[in-house]
Amino acid sequence: MKLILIGIQGAGKSTQGSMLSSKFGIPYLSSGHVFREMAKDKSPEGRMLKETLNSGSLVSDEQTLEVILTYLKNPEYAKGYILDGFPRTVPQAEAFGTGVDKVIFIDVSDKEALWRISGRVSDRDDETLNAIRRRIELFHENTQPVIEYYREHGSLVEVDGEQEVDAVFSSIVEALPTQA
């Protein structure tokens, strides 16, 4: 099974991705986690990624596609995966294609997302208030059209992300193909 989780920062994608991974035995891959790990590298690329992430900006489409498509060639992803944070733009979605089983949009309001993020303990340099606000803006500018792209292709499932964690999980599982 191949799934994509889409939602604003703080929507609960990593929580749901981990729960789905445990239930279905397929790996969970967060593009944000991948990029944060790469940003720890002292190379020019690592420093550039760190600056990009800390400002709340998006990594370029070309670099994002290269990194994610390279990761997905690893053998552990051969039988399926749960992707979080990719694709974030329509060009990424078009380049990636529609070969996924479902795209799950975990819908939460901006206010709820800010409340959730501000309430969690984080040592991440990219979770400053300005960076979070910037990412929320970018979500609406760049990722909202991705949601429409997948809706038009018939693979989008919308879930109310403001429910309790287990209720969100149940809503997702119910919307998945029966062969899952």
KENU-334275 format. One record per residue: residue in one letter; residue number from 1; x, y, z of N, C-alpha, C, O in turn. Coordinates in steps of 0.001 Angstrom, whole numbers, padded with zeros to 6 digits. Layout:
REM residues N
PT,a,NUM,X,Y,Z,X,Y,Z,X,Y,Z,X,Y,Z $
...
REM end
This chain:
REM residues 180
PT,m,1,000840,-001172,000000,000000,000000,000000,000889,001240,000000,001889,001302,000715 $
PT,k,2,000514,002212,-000801,001255,003473,-000896,000315,004607,-000511,-000706,004842,-001158 $
PT,l,3,000691,005312,000572,-000137,006387,001097,000663,007673,001189,001877,007657,001390 $
PT,i,4,-000038,008782,001039,000534,010107,001264,-000323,010781,002323,-001552,010765,002246 $
PT,l,5,000339,011378,003315,-000352,012171,004327,-000080,013637,004049,001074,014047,003933 $
PT,i,6,-001130,014420,003945,-001006,015855,003710,-001758,016576,004828,-002839,016157,005239 $
PT,g,7,-001178,017643,005299,-001826,018469,006304,-000879,019559,006735,000334,019468,006543 $
PT,i,8,-001441,020572,007309,-000663,021694,007802,000230,021211,008941,-000070,020206,009585 $
PT,q,9,001321,021922,009190,002187,021557,010309,001347,021539,011578,000603,022481,011849 $
PT,g,10,001468,020467,012353,000678,020334,013570,-000612,019552,013386,-001371,019379,014339 $
PT,a,11,-000872,019071,012158,-002115,018338,011891,-002112,016929,012479,-003168,016318,012637 $
PT,g,12,-000932,016417,012800,-000850,015066,013354,-000389,014028,012350,-000619,012834,012538 $
PT,k,13,000261,014473,011283,000711,013538,010251,001695,012508,010798,001578,011320,010494 $
PT,s,14,002650,012944,011591,003645,011984,012093,003005,011003,013069,003358,009824,013070 $
PT,t,15,002086,011457,013886,001375,010555,014802,000594,009510,014011,000694,008313,014279 $
PT,q,16,-000179,009973,013041,-000984,009049,012243,-000101,008161,011369,-000391,006978,011192 $
PT,g,17,000972,008725,010824,001893,007939,010002,002520,006799,010790,002647,005686,010281 $
PT,s,18,002907,007070,012013,003492,006028,012869,002460,004961,013209,002767,003769,013201 $
PT,m,19,001244,005387,013507,000186,004432,013834,-000159,003558,012621,-000346,002349,012760 $
PT,l,20,-000242,004164,011447,-000530,003406,010218,000610,002443,009893,000372,001314,009462 $
PT,s,21,001830,002886,010098,002994,002036,009857,002943,000798,010734,003205,-000310,010267 $
PT,s,22,002608,000983,012004,002496,-000157,012927,001366,-001091,012513,001531,-002311,012521 $
PT,k,23,000226,-000525,012153,-000927,-001356,011803,-000690,-002169,010535,-001029,-003352,010485 $
PT,f,24,-000108,-001543,009505,000005,-002202,008206,001397,-002756,007907,001591,-003420,006889 $
PT,g,25,002356,-002492,008775,003698,-003033,008577,004420,-002469,007362,005217,-003157,006724 $
PT,i,26,004135,-001215,007051,004849,-000548,005955,005574,000667,006525,005106,001280,007484 $
PT,p,27,006722,001015,005932,007527,002095,006508,006902,003479,006327,006210,003762,005350 $
PT,y,28,007180,004314,007309,006739,005711,007325,007953,006565,006998,009013,006399,007601 $
PT,l,29,007804,007474,006050,008899,008338,005626,008445,009790,005676,007554,010196,004929 $
PT,s,30,009060,010566,006558,008764,011993,006681,009820,012783,005939,011004,012696,006265 $
PT,s,31,009407,013556,004941,010380,014364,004205,011026,015387,005135,012214,015682,005001 $
PT,g,32,010261,015924,006068,010824,016880,007020,011931,016273,007849,012964,016903,008072 $
PT,h,33,011720,015040,008312,012741,014348,009099,013998,014116,008248,015120,014324,008710 $
PT,v,34,013790,013687,007011,014921,013447,006106,015724,014735,005934,016951,014728,006042 $
PT,f,35,015027,015838,005666,015731,017104,005445,016390,017625,006718,017476,018202,006652 $
PT,r,36,015760,017436,007868,016397,017870,009122,017666,017068,009394,018651,017613,009892 $
PT,e,37,017646,015777,009070,018857,014965,009231,019951,015440,008276,021115,015556,008660 $
PT,m,38,019567,015714,007032,020545,016193,006049,021107,017552,006457,022266,017852,006174 $
PT,a,39,020288,018381,007125,020711,019724,007529,021752,019684,008642,022421,020687,008893 $
PT,k,40,021899,018551,009308,022921,018411,010345,024314,018267,009754,025313,018490,010438 $
PT,d,41,024375,017895,008483,025656,017716,007801,026327,019080,007628,025670,020065,007290 $
PT,k,42,027608,019127,007855,028364,020387,007770,028748,020758,006342,029494,021714,006132 $
PT,s,43,028250,020016,005364,028548,020295,003956,027807,021561,003516,026908,022028,004215 $
PT,p,44,028182,022118,002356,027440,023272,001832,025949,022967,001653,025100,023813,001934 $
PT,e,45,025635,021749,001181,024233,021370,001009,023515,021325,002362,022384,021795,002485 $
PT,g,46,024174,020761,003366,023590,020683,004703,023336,022058,005287,022284,022298,005880 $
PT,r,47,024290,022964,005126,024121,024327,005643,022993,025057,004919,022215,025783,005539 $
PT,m,48,022908,024859,003598,021844,025495,002817,020476,024966,003268,019526,025734,003417 $
PT,l,49,020385,023655,003481,019131,023067,003944,018756,023609,005320,017590,023910,005575 $
PT,k,50,019737,023733,006203,019465,024236,007551,018906,025660,007485,017933,025975,008169 $
PT,e,51,019510,026510,006673,019023,027884,006523,017607,027905,005950,016760,028675,006402 $
PT,t,52,017357,027059,004956,016037,026990,004328,014982,026567,005348,013932,027199,005463 $
PT,l,53,015267,025501,006082,014302,024982,007054,014070,025965,008193,012930,026184,008604 $
PT,n,54,015145,026559,008705,015008,027479,009840,014224,028737,009482,013629,029371,010353 $
PT,s,55,014224,029096,008202,013473,030278,007783,011996,029954,007550,011171,030853,007385 $
PT,g,56,011674,028656,007539,010298,028245,007272,009999,028094,005795,008853,027856,005412 $
PT,s,57,011020,028229,004961,010837,028110,003515,010798,026644,003087,011108,025744,003868 $
PT,l,58,010414,026428,001838,010387,025082,001281,011679,024788,000545,012281,025678,-000055 $
PT,v,59,012100,023530,000595,013227,023067,-000195,012760,023050,-001645,011588,022782,-001911 $
PT,s,60,013657,023332,-002587,013262,023415,-003995,012626,022117,-004481,012911,021037,-003964 $
PT,d,61,011753,022243,-005491,011096,021070,-006067,012127,020056,-006556,011993,018859,-006302 $
PT,e,62,013150,020533,-007254,014152,019634,-007829,014870,018840,-006742,015021,017623,-006850 $
PT,q,63,015306,019526,-005709,016035,018857,-004638,015119,017904,-003873,015525,016795,-003523 $
PT,t,64,013902,018329,-003619,012950,017483,-002905,012684,016208,-003689,012735,015114,-003128 $
PT,l,65,012400,016337,-004982,012139,015163,-005818,013337,014222,-005833,013184,013008,-005695 $
PT,e,66,014523,014784,-005998,015729,013958,-006044,015887,013151,-004752,016137,011947,-004792 $
PT,v,67,015740,013818,-003616,015941,013151,-002330,014865,012090,-002087,015190,010956,-001735 $
PT,i,68,013601,012439,-002269,012509,011501,-001966,012518,010319,-002929,012368,009175,-002501 $
PT,l,69,012691,010578,-004218,012708,009469,-005180,013895,008541,-004938,013786,007332,-005143 $
PT,t,70,015018,009089,-004508,016179,008264,-004162,015855,007397,-002947,016148,006202,-002944 $
PT,y,71,015261,007981,-001930,014871,007208,-000739,013928,006072,-001098,014083,004953,-000610 $
PT,l,72,012949,006357,-001953,011928,005355,-002272,012475,004197,-003107,011780,003198,-003289 $
PT,k,73,013703,004308,-003618,014343,003201,-004335,014906,002166,-003370,015242,001056,-003783 $
PT,n,74,015014,002514,-002085,015529,001576,-001097,014576,000383,-000983,013361,000544,-001097 $
PT,p,75,015133,-000823,-000755,014311,-002034,-000733,013172,-002025,000283,012135,-002644,000046 $
PT,e,76,013346,-001332,001411,012284,-001366,002426,010989,-000699,001960,009940,-000896,002572 $
PT,y,77,011053,000091,000880,009859,000768,000381,009223,000044,-000809,008245,000529,-001377 $
PT,a,78,009768,-001101,-001183,009296,-001825,-002363,007836,-002264,-002237,007113,-002277,-003233 $
PT,k,79,007393,-002624,-001033,006025,-003131,-000848,005059,-002045,-000398,003886,-002321,-000147 $
PT,g,80,005540,-000826,-000296,004659,000257,000091,005321,001197,001072,006426,000951,001556 $
PT,y,81,004615,002286,001356,005145,003314,002240,004036,004274,002627,002953,004302,002044 $
PT,i,82,004365,005055,003640,003505,006155,004064,004380,007396,003989,005340,007526,004749 $
PT,l,83,004062,008300,003087,004835,009527,002893,004185,010687,003619,002969,010870,003554 $
PT,d,84,004990,011462,004304,004514,012630,005045,005316,013836,004568,006547,013812,004577 $
PT,g,85,004622,014881,004157,005308,016113,003777,005769,016151,002336,006560,017017,001961 $
PT,f,86,005300,015247,001543,005639,015193,000121,004466,014562,-000600,003922,013562,-000131 $
PT,p,87,004068,015117,-001715,004510,016345,-002369,003887,017585,-001726,002779,017544,-001191 $
PT,r,88,004633,018681,-001796,004154,019948,-001228,003777,020975,-002284,003211,022021,-001967 $
PT,t,89,004090,020678,-003527,003733,021588,-004622,003136,020766,-005757,003365,019559,-005842 $
PT,v,90,002373,021418,-006626,001785,020725,-007776,002880,020172,-008698,002744,019041,-009163 $
PT,p,91,003969,020921,-008987,005019,020310,-009815,005593,019029,-009197,005906,018087,-009924 $
PT,q,92,005736,018982,-007873,006198,017750,-007225,005170,016639,-007415,005532,015503,-007721 $
PT,a,93,003884,016964,-007236,002822,015957,-007390,002787,015437,-008825,002650,014234,-009048 $
PT,e,94,002911,016335,-009793,002893,015915,-011199,004086,015031,-011523,003943,014024,-012216 $
PT,a,95,005257,015399,-011027,006463,014599,-011286,006384,013245,-010581,006868,012242,-011105 $
PT,f,96,005780,013215,-009408,005660,011980,-008639,004613,011051,-009245,004750,009829,-009186 $
PT,g,97,003578,011629,-009823,002535,010828,-010444,001416,010488,-009477,001379,010965,-008343 $
PT,t,98,000518,009662,-009950,-000660,009313,-009161,-000658,007841,-008771,-001721,007268,-008532 $
PT,g,99,000499,007229,-008705,000596,005808,-008400,000496,005481,-006918,001150,004554,-006440 $
PT,v,100,-000311,006230,-006197,-000512,005954,-004777,-001934,005439,-004591,-002823,005713,-005396 $
PT,d,101,-002126,004688,-003511,-003458,004150,-003248,-004403,005236,-002744,-005528,005371,-003225 $
PT,k,102,-003925,006014,-001760,-004751,007095,-001221,-003866,008241,-000751,-002740,008044,-000296 $
PT,v,103,-004411,009437,-000878,-003804,010643,-000335,-004740,011113,000767,-005898,011444,000512 $
PT,i,104,-004236,011140,001979,-005064,011467,003133,-004759,012890,003580,-003642,013200,003994 $
PT,f,105,-005762,013744,003491,-005645,015128,003933,-006212,015211,005340,-007418,015077,005545 $
PT,i,106,-005326,015435,006312,-005731,015597,007704,-005989,017085,007903,-005057,017882,008016 $
PT,d,107,-007244,017439,007943,-007659,018841,007934,-007785,019398,009358,-008598,018926,010152 $
PT,v,108,-006972,020401,009661,-007103,021161,010911,-007002,022641,010564,-006373,023012,009573 $
PT,s,109,-007613,023470,011370,-007581,024912,011153,-006192,025461,011492,-005420,024823,012208 $
PT,d,110,-005891,026633,010976,-004628,027300,011303,-004525,027513,012804,-003469,027299,013399 $
PT,k,111,-005625,027935,013413,-005641,028209,014849,-005302,026944,015641,-004494,026989,016569 $
PT,e,112,-005914,025827,015277,-005655,024558,015959,-004199,024135,015762,-003554,023674,016704 $
PT,a,113,-003682,024291,014547,-002298,023914,014273,-001333,024737,015122,-000404,024189,015714 $
PT,l,114,-001548,026036,015182,-000684,026899,016000,-000765,026523,017474,000253,026503,018167 $
PT,w,115,-001965,026226,017954,-002151,025844,019345,-001393,024554,019649,-000725,024443,020678 $
PT,r,116,-001504,023571,018733,-000820,022294,018940,000701,022465,018943,001391,021919,019804 $
PT,i,117,001212,023218,017982,002664,023387,017870,003206,024167,019062,004261,023830,019599 $
PT,s,118,002493,025203,019474,002974,026017,020591,002921,025240,021906,003631,025576,022854 $
PT,g,119,002084,024207,021966,001951,023427,023182,002907,022267,023309,002951,021613,024351 $
PT,r,120,003683,021993,022256,004594,020854,022348,006007,021319,022664,006416,022424,022311 $
PT,v,121,006717,020465,023322,008105,020775,023667,008961,020390,022474,008882,019262,021986 $
PT,s,122,009778,021320,022003,010592,021046,020838,011942,021722,020976,012061,022839,021479 $
PT,d,123,012946,021013,020517,014274,021609,020477,014675,021897,019033,015851,022102,018730 $
PT,r,124,013685,021909,018152,013964,022137,016736,014141,023619,016452,013350,024454,016892 $
PT,d,125,015202,023930,015705,015471,025310,015304,014430,025837,014325,014280,027049,014166 $
PT,d,126,013701,024920,013659,012743,025349,012646,011328,025489,013198,010374,025559,012424 $
PT,e,127,011175,025531,014517,009851,025704,015106,009717,027033,015851,009068,027111,016894 $
PT,t,128,010333,028063,015304,010117,029398,015841,008752,029876,015361,008232,029370,014367 $
PT,l,129,008170,030843,016056,006855,031344,015671,006858,031869,014238,005922,031608,013482 $
PT,n,130,007908,032609,013855,007977,033135,012485,008066,032015,011456,007421,032079,010409 $
PT,a,131,008867,030981,011750,009008,029861,010811,007689,029097,010686,007309,028684,009591 $
PT,i,132,007004,028913,011794,005732,028196,011770,004699,028983,010977,003985,028423,010145 $
PT,r,133,004622,030285,011238,003664,031121,010489,003969,031084,008998,003059,031018,008172 $
PT,r,134,005258,031126,008657,005667,031084,007244,005239,029762,006606,004755,029742,005474 $
PT,r,135,005422,028659,007337,005042,027352,006788,003528,027230,006623,003057,026579,005691 $
PT,i,136,002771,027848,007514,001312,027843,007359,000922,028615,006099,000071,028167,005331 $
PT,e,137,001543,029771,005890,001297,030536,004654,001646,029705,003425,000878,029644,002465 $
PT,l,138,002823,029062,003466,003267,028254,002328,002345,027066,002089,002124,026662,000947 $
PT,f,139,001809,026511,003172,000857,025406,003012,-000334,025871,002177,-000733,025200,001225 $
PT,h,140,-000897,027017,002538,-002063,027512,001805,-001704,027894,000370,-002488,027649,-000547 $
PT,e,141,-000543,028483,000166,-000124,028904,-001178,000236,027724,-002072,-000195,027658,-003223 $
PT,n,142,001030,026787,-001542,001611,025730,-002368,000946,024373,-002240,000821,023652,-003230 $
PT,t,143,000521,024013,-001045,000045,022643,-000834,-001464,022525,-001002,-001947,021453,-001366 $
PT,q,144,-002219,023579,-000754,-003659,023523,-000989,-003952,023109,-002437,-004850,022295,-002655 $
PT,p,145,-003228,023639,-003436,-003455,023170,-004813,-003113,021690,-005016,-003686,021048,-005897 $
PT,v,146,-002193,021138,-004220,-001868,019708,-004310,-003083,018884,-003866,-003388,017841,-004445 $
PT,i,147,-003757,019368,-002841,-004964,018686,-002364,-005994,018637,-003494,-006614,017599,-003730 $
PT,e,148,-006173,019757,-004186,-007112,019799,-005317,-006660,018871,-006445,-007488,018212,-007074 $
PT,y,149,-005358,018816,-006702,-004786,017933,-007731,-005197,016484,-007458,-005678,015792,-008354 $
PT,y,150,-005005,016031,-006215,-005346,014644,-005882,-006859,014430,-005801,-007340,013331,-006076 $
PT,r,151,-007606,015459,-005431,-009072,015351,-005431,-009551,015103,-006863,-010399,014243,-007103 $
PT,e,152,-008999,015866,-007810,-009373,015711,-009221,-009004,014334,-009760,-009673,013824,-010660 $
PT,h,153,-007953,013729,-009225,-007526,012402,-009671,-008222,011275,-008905,-007943,010099,-009141 $
PT,g,154,-009121,011630,-007993,-009934,010641,-007314,-009237,009843,-006214,-009747,008806,-005792 $
PT,s,155,-008085,010309,-005747,-007377,009541,-004716,-007371,010226,-003349,-006764,009721,-002405 $
PT,l,156,-008047,011376,-003240,-008015,012128,-001988,-009075,011656,-000996,-010226,011408,-001354 $
PT,v,157,-008647,011540,000263,-009554,011272,001374,-009360,012418,002356,-008237,012711,002766 $
PT,e,158,-010466,013071,002733,-010392,014159,003708,-010835,013655,005064,-011881,013020,005196 $
PT,v,159,-010013,013952,006087,-010307,013500,007442,-010282,014712,008362,-009407,015571,008249 $
PT,d,160,-011240,014776,009266,-011277,015845,010265,-010170,015581,011279,-010275,014671,012102 $
PT,g,161,-009114,016377,011214,-007963,016191,012085,-008131,016784,013468,-007228,016674,014298 $
PT,e,162,-009271,017415,013736,-009480,018023,015045,-010220,017086,016005,-010604,017488,017103 $
PT,q,163,-010412,015847,015583,-010972,014826,016463,-009866,014284,017375,-008700,014649,017228 $
PT,e,164,-010238,013419,018307,-009241,012724,019124,-008360,011876,018208,-008795,011455,017136 $
PT,v,165,-007131,011629,018633,-006149,010894,017824,-006711,009567,017315,-006583,009259,016130 $
PT,d,166,-007333,008778,018195,-007861,007472,017791,-009013,007596,016798,-009176,006737,015933 $
PT,a,167,-009813,008654,016913,-010914,008874,015979,-010366,009248,014599,-010901,008810,013581 $
PT,v,168,-009310,010051,014563,-008671,010389,013282,-008147,009106,012641,-008360,008867,011452 $
PT,f,169,-007464,008288,013433,-006904,007023,012945,-008006,006125,012379,-007861,005570,011290 $
PT,s,170,-009090,005988,013109,-010211,005151,012638,-010781,005681,011326,-011104,004905,010427 $
PT,s,171,-010905,007004,011217,-011423,007611,009984,-010519,007291,008800,-010995,007006,007701 $
PT,i,172,-009214,007342,009034,-008250,007037,007956,-008365,005583,007557,-008492,005272,006373 $
PT,v,173,-008323,004686,008531,-008356,003252,008240,-009640,002882,007480,-009597,002087,006541 $
PT,e,174,-010772,003455,007885,-012041,003168,007210,-012024,003611,005757,-012712,003023,004922 $
PT,a,175,-011241,004649,005444,-011215,005191,004085,-010226,004468,003159,-010206,004715,001953 $
PT,l,176,-009418,003587,003725,-008399,002898,002922,-008994,001747,002132,-010034,001201,002499 $
PT,p,177,-008324,001379,001038,-008803,000238,000238,-008888,-001026,001109,-008088,-001206,002027 $
PT,t,178,-009848,-001885,000820,-010069,-003079,001641,-008904,-004048,001611,-008740,-004825,002551 $
PT,q,179,-008080,-004033,000555,-006940,-004943,000504,-005842,-004512,001452,-004856,-005230,001616 $
PT,a,180,-005990,-003333,002093,-004993,-002866,003065,-005039,-003786,004215,-004291,-003611,005177 $
REM end
